[in-house]
Amino acid sequence: MTARAQRRMLNEVKKNPRVSAKDLQKSLAHANIFVDTSTIRKTLNKNGVHGRTPRRKPLLSIKNIAARLKFANEHLDVPQHYWQNILWTDETKIELFGKNTQHYVWRKKGTAHQHQNLIPTVKHGGGSIMVWGCFAASGPGRIVVIDGKMNSRVYQDILQENVRPSVSQLKLRRGWVMQQDNDPKHTSNSTKEWLQQNKIRLLEWPSQSPDLNLIEMLWHDLKRAIHTRHPKNIATLKQFCEEEWSKITPDRCAG
């Protein structure tokens, strides 16, 4: 492939990282440059551009962006021991057969989180199972498979049964705080009242910021480990979920 053809192709990929090799082939043909798709892929790879699955990231409003920046600035100089005394919590869905659709983008190494290489997500809907889990720098806490519909009352029951036992198990110090996102079940008046009555202090959290929650790395590890075991039904999915969570090491939690 000529240098001119390579420049043209790289410019197209830069403008639209989601363009397929087939579409690049058609575009080059319009300029009387005729190459097969395997040559296109090899040439892109030679130039440091590879097809990758795009990271998922929520769509952010101006208000969300400002809140995230405020959070980052306020925690720039926080000492390490502060982060070690946080109980990170979250819910996630785990599908029986994994994701059905795979997308790819052309990108260079180290550019996974650049805006053009991301795909937007929406709030999670139905899934095979929904789980709540928690962890701290000292290791994984409890994990709970949620049966039925999740609402504020169910969420409060989960916290009641699992937060303080996890704090004790993980040996968090006095003054520990709990992190949770701004899901309506977490911020309802009844949940706020429950948290206040139970003297649970919260880490102030910017909305639409799952990428800031350190538990995301554990969810990623958990789902990958579960799906390598190929669960055949919901019962084995639940079983594998609990077994694989128990295998997560303190070293992994510490970062």
C-alpha positions in Angstrom: 0.0 0.0 0.0 1.4 3.4 -0.9 2.2 6.1 1.6 -0.6 8.2 0.2 -3.1 5.4 0.6 -1.9 4.7 4.2 -2.3 8.4 5.1 -5.8 8.5 3.7 -6.8 5.4 5.6 -5.3 6.5 8.9 -7.1 9.9 8.6 -10.4 8.1 8.1 -9.8 5.9 11.2 -8.9 9.0 13.2 -12.2 10.7 12.2 -14.3 7.6 12.8 -12.7 4.9 15.0 -15.7 2.6 14.5 -15.4 2.4 10.7 -15.1 -1.2 9.6 -12.3 -2.6 7.4 -15.0 -3.3 4.7 -16.1 0.4 4.7 -12.4 1.5 4.5 -12.0 -0.8 1.5 -15.0 0.9 -0.2 -13.8 4.4 0.6 -10.3 3.6 -0.8 -11.8 2.2 -3.9 -13.6 5.5 -4.5 -10.1 7.0 -4.7 -9.0 4.2 -7.1 -7.0 2.4 -4.4 -7.9 -1.3 -4.4 -6.8 -3.4 -1.5 -8.3 -6.3 0.4 -9.5 -6.1 4.0 -6.7 -8.3 5.3 -4.2 -5.8 3.9 -6.1 -2.9 5.5 -6.0 -4.6 8.9 -2.3 -5.5 8.6 -1.4 -1.9 7.6 -3.4 -0.5 10.5 -1.6 -2.8 12.9 1.7 -1.9 11.4 0.9 1.7 12.2 0.0 0.9 15.8 -3.7 0.9 15.3 -5.6 -2.2 16.4 -9.2 -3.3 16.5 -10.4 -3.3 20.2 -13.6 -3.6 22.1 -14.6 -0.1 23.1 -14.8 0.7 26.8 -18.3 1.6 28.0 -19.0 4.9 29.6 -22.2 6.6 30.7 -23.4 9.7 28.8 -22.5 12.7 31.0 -24.3 16.1 31.4 -22.4 19.3 32.0 -23.6 19.1 35.7 -22.2 15.5 35.9 -18.9 16.6 34.5 -18.6 19.5 37.0 -19.4 17.2 39.9 -16.8 14.7 38.8 -14.2 17.4 38.5 -15.1 18.7 42.0 -14.8 15.2 43.4 -11.4 14.8 41.8 -10.1 18.1 43.0 -11.3 17.6 46.6 -9.6 14.2 46.8 -6.3 15.0 45.1 -4.2 15.2 48.3 -6.2 12.7 50.4 -3.7 10.4 52.2 -3.5 6.7 51.4 -4.9 5.6 54.8 -8.2 7.5 54.0 -8.8 5.3 50.9 -8.0 2.2 52.9 -10.8 2.9 55.3 -13.6 3.0 52.7 -16.1 0.2 52.1 -16.9 0.3 48.4 -20.3 -1.1 47.4 -22.3 -1.6 44.2 -24.8 -3.8 42.4 -24.2 -5.4 39.0 -26.0 -7.8 36.7 -24.4 -11.0 35.6 -25.7 -12.7 32.5 -25.9 -16.4 32.1 -24.3 -16.4 28.6 -22.4 -13.1 28.7 -22.9 -10.2 26.3 -24.6 -10.9 23.0 -23.2 -8.1 21.0 -19.6 -7.2 20.5 -18.4 -3.8 19.0 -14.9 -2.8 17.9 -13.0 0.4 17.4 -9.6 1.1 15.7 -7.3 2.7 18.3 -3.7 3.0 19.3 -2.3 1.6 22.6 -3.1 3.8 25.6 -6.1 5.5 24.0 -8.9 3.3 25.3 -10.5 6.0 27.4 -10.4 8.8 24.8 -13.9 10.1 24.0 -13.9 8.8 20.4 -13.0 5.3 21.5 -15.9 4.9 23.9 -19.5 3.8 23.5 -22.2 5.2 25.6 -24.2 3.0 28.0 -27.6 3.4 29.6 -28.7 2.2 33.0 -28.8 -1.6 33.4 -32.1 -3.2 32.9 -33.0 -6.9 33.2 -30.3 -9.5 33.6 -29.9 -13.1 34.6 -29.1 -12.3 38.2 -28.4 -9.1 40.1 -25.9 -9.1 42.9 -24.7 -6.6 45.6 -21.2 -6.7 46.8 -18.6 -4.8 48.8 -14.9 -4.6 49.4 -12.1 -2.6 50.9 -8.4 -2.3 50.4 -8.0 -5.3 52.8 -10.1 -7.7 50.8 -13.6 -8.6 49.5 -16.5 -8.3 51.8 -19.9 -10.0 51.5 -21.7 -10.6 48.2 -25.5 -11.1 47.9 -27.6 -12.5 45.1 -30.7 -10.3 45.0 -33.9 -12.3 44.6 -36.9 -10.5 43.2 -37.3 -6.8 42.5 -34.8 -4.4 44.1 -36.3 -1.4 45.9 -35.3 0.8 48.8 -36.5 -1.6 51.4 -34.6 -4.6 49.9 -31.5 -2.4 49.7 -31.8 -1.4 53.3 -32.2 -5.0 54.3 -29.0 -5.9 52.4 -27.1 -3.1 54.1 -28.5 -4.2 57.5 -27.3 -7.7 57.1 -24.0 -7.2 55.3 -22.3 -3.8 55.9 -21.2 -4.0 59.5 -20.2 -7.7 59.3 -18.1 -6.8 56.2 -16.6 -3.8 58.1 -15.7 -6.1 61.0 -14.4 -8.9 58.7 -12.2 -6.4 56.8 -11.0 -4.7 60.0 -11.8 -1.2 59.0 -10.9 1.4 61.5 -13.2 3.8 63.5 -14.3 6.6 61.2 -14.8 4.3 58.1 -17.1 5.5 55.4 -19.2 3.7 52.9 -19.3 4.4 49.1 -22.5 4.0 47.1 -23.7 5.5 43.9 -26.7 7.8 43.4 -29.2 5.2 42.3 -32.7 6.3 43.4 -32.9 3.3 45.8 -29.8 4.5 47.5 -30.9 8.1 47.8 -34.6 7.7 48.6 -35.8 9.4 51.8 -36.3 6.1 53.6 -32.8 5.0 52.8 -31.3 8.3 53.9 -33.2 8.0 57.1 -32.0 4.4 57.6 -28.4 5.4 57.0 -28.7 8.2 59.5 -30.3 6.0 62.1 -27.6 3.4 61.7 -24.8 6.1 61.8 -23.3 5.1 58.4 -21.2 7.9 56.9 -21.1 8.1 53.2 -18.5 9.2 50.7 -20.0 12.0 48.7 -20.3 10.6 45.2 -20.7 12.3 41.8 -23.6 10.9 39.6 -23.0 8.7 36.6 -19.5 7.8 37.7 -19.2 4.0 37.7 -15.7 4.3 36.2 -14.6 6.0 39.5 -15.8 3.1 41.6 -12.9 0.7 42.3 -15.3 -2.2 42.6 -15.7 -2.2 38.8 -12.3 -4.0 38.5 -13.6 -6.8 40.7 -16.9 -7.1 38.8 -14.8 -7.4 35.6 -12.7 -10.2 37.2 -15.7 -11.9 38.6 -17.7 -12.0 35.4 -14.7 -13.3 33.4 -14.0 -16.0 35.9 -17.7 -17.1 36.0 -18.0 -17.3 32.2 -14.9 -19.4 31.8 -16.8 -22.0 33.8 -19.8 -21.9 31.4 -22.7 -22.0 33.9 -25.6 -23.9 32.4 -28.5 -22.4 34.5 -29.3 -19.8 37.0 -28.5 -22.1 40.0 -25.0 -22.8 38.8 -24.6 -19.1 37.9 -25.3 -18.2 41.5 -23.0 -20.9 42.8 -20.1 -19.8 40.6 -20.7 -16.2 41.5 -20.2 -16.9 45.2 -17.3 -19.3 44.6 -15.4 -16.9 42.4 -16.0 -13.9 44.6 -14.5 -15.9 47.5 -11.3 -16.4 45.5 -10.6 -12.7 45.1 -7.4 -11.9 47.0 -6.6 -9.0 49.3 -3.7 -8.1 46.9 -6.1 -7.6 44.1 -8.3 -5.4 46.3 -5.4 -3.3 47.4 -4.8 -2.4 43.8 
